[in-house]
């Protein structure tokens, strides 16, 4: 048995480096959104139930995307695609509604104003995730 390994192709290197960064950012965002939403639901749910439930939903989506990007299988790739598209639509819909009718969200959600409270990362991240999935050929067959 040889200790030598084949050199990584440029696409393998890109997949590992950028993929790991993407997964790490999703994991951090999942923890932040989950912690925030649990605290808000536990301490002041009556003030803005819709906003806090949407933040909890966003946190669950981030956890699902993190796992789906980690596991390399056709089923998890399909889950990743669905979760990323759902996340992007959520950010766009909630972001737009929060601008059009701020009374709908008396307190910010993770996706309010396109993720302004999280430096717009919730808007950019699903786009990067979709691009990464497409470029690494993790398509649904």
Legacy VTK file of the C-alpha trace (Angstrom):
# vtk DataFile Version 3.0
C-alpha trace
ASCII
DATASET POLYDATA
POINTS 141 float
0.000 0.000 0.000
1.448 3.343 -1.026
1.450 6.496 1.090
1.381 8.608 -2.043
-1.804 10.398 -2.939
-2.813 11.818 -6.267
-2.558 15.589 -6.541
-5.853 17.437 -6.277
-7.245 18.871 -9.463
-8.022 22.624 -9.463
-11.733 21.867 -9.171
-11.120 19.573 -6.162
-9.069 22.279 -4.472
-11.739 24.902 -5.140
-14.449 22.574 -3.860
-12.603 21.904 -0.658
-11.479 25.455 0.118
-14.532 27.449 -0.901
-16.908 24.705 0.139
-15.438 24.573 3.615
-15.676 28.343 4.000
-19.289 28.306 2.821
-20.159 25.506 5.259
-18.370 27.282 8.117
-20.256 30.527 7.476
-23.545 28.626 7.348
-22.723 26.883 10.632
-21.919 30.182 12.364
-25.061 31.810 10.981
-27.125 28.800 12.075
-25.801 29.085 15.634
-26.333 32.844 15.735
-29.870 32.693 14.353
-30.799 29.718 16.518
-29.496 31.337 19.687
-31.175 34.634 18.940
-34.526 33.092 18.046
-34.602 30.768 21.062
-33.861 33.706 23.366
-36.496 35.913 21.707
-39.171 33.223 21.730
-38.439 32.383 25.360
-38.343 35.962 26.661
-40.543 38.188 24.478
-42.587 36.056 22.108
-45.725 38.129 22.726
-44.054 41.277 21.334
-43.475 39.982 17.802
-44.450 36.332 17.343
-44.259 36.349 13.535
-40.802 37.897 13.508
-39.443 35.484 16.092
-40.965 32.439 14.423
-39.494 33.521 11.078
-36.089 33.866 12.732
-36.461 30.350 14.131
-37.439 29.082 10.671
-34.361 30.777 9.192
-32.192 29.102 11.835
-33.609 25.680 10.969
-33.009 26.329 7.273
-29.381 27.274 8.021
-28.882 24.049 9.989
-30.385 22.006 7.144
-28.210 23.750 4.545
-25.096 23.213 6.673
-25.759 19.479 6.913
-26.809 19.206 3.263
-23.573 20.839 2.103
-21.504 18.566 4.330
-22.973 15.288 3.085
-22.083 14.303 -0.466
-24.971 12.267 -1.796
-27.669 12.794 -4.411
-30.383 12.992 -1.746
-28.554 15.627 0.321
-27.688 17.565 -2.824
-31.414 17.739 -3.572
-32.062 18.885 -0.005
-29.358 21.549 -0.391
-30.910 22.862 -3.623
-34.399 23.037 -2.132
-33.198 24.640 1.115
-31.055 27.230 -0.671
-33.870 28.247 -3.022
-36.308 28.374 -0.084
-33.831 30.502 1.868
-33.308 32.926 -1.011
-37.052 33.275 -1.552
-37.549 33.804 2.194
-34.942 36.548 2.314
-36.410 38.259 -0.737
-40.034 38.035 0.414
-39.464 38.955 4.064
-36.914 41.596 3.090
-39.325 43.226 0.670
-42.300 43.005 3.039
-40.254 44.500 5.853
-39.541 47.518 3.663
-43.053 47.876 2.230
-44.914 47.386 5.529
-42.624 47.663 8.567
-45.641 47.158 10.866
-45.681 43.478 9.819
-42.402 43.007 11.640
-42.288 45.245 14.731
-38.978 43.548 15.564
-36.424 42.409 13.015
-36.168 38.851 11.781
-32.961 37.355 10.435
-34.304 38.097 6.950
-35.702 41.620 7.604
-34.436 44.229 5.161
-32.594 41.423 3.361
-30.559 40.462 6.417
-29.412 43.954 7.352
-28.926 42.926 10.998
-26.504 40.230 9.833
-24.564 42.464 7.406
-26.694 41.220 4.461
-25.056 37.802 4.728
-28.511 36.115 4.594
-29.025 37.654 1.145
-25.613 36.803 -0.282
-25.131 33.347 1.231
-27.854 31.416 -0.637
-26.690 32.938 -3.920
-23.138 31.785 -3.198
-24.440 28.374 -2.142
-26.392 27.956 -5.378
-23.367 28.997 -7.428
-21.140 26.604 -5.487
-23.544 23.687 -5.963
-23.781 24.391 -9.686
-20.023 24.677 -10.130
-19.203 21.547 -8.163
-21.695 19.502 -10.149
-23.751 18.683 -7.065
-26.884 18.706 -9.123
-29.977 16.644 -8.676
-29.933 13.794 -11.212
LINES 1 142
141 0 1 2 3 4 5 6 7 8 9 10 11 12 13 14 15 16 17 18 19 20 21 22 23 24 25 26 27 28 29 30 31 32 33 34 35 36 37 38 39 40 41 42 43 44 45 46 47 48 49 50 51 52 53 54 55 56 57 58 59 60 61 62 63 64 65 66 67 68 69 70 71 72 73 74 75 76 77 78 79 80 81 82 83 84 85 86 87 88 89 90 91 92 93 94 95 96 97 98 99 100 101 102 103 104 105 106 107 108 109 110 111 112 113 114 115 116 117 118 119 120 121 122 123 124 125 126 127 128 129 130 131 132 133 134 135 136 137 138 139 140
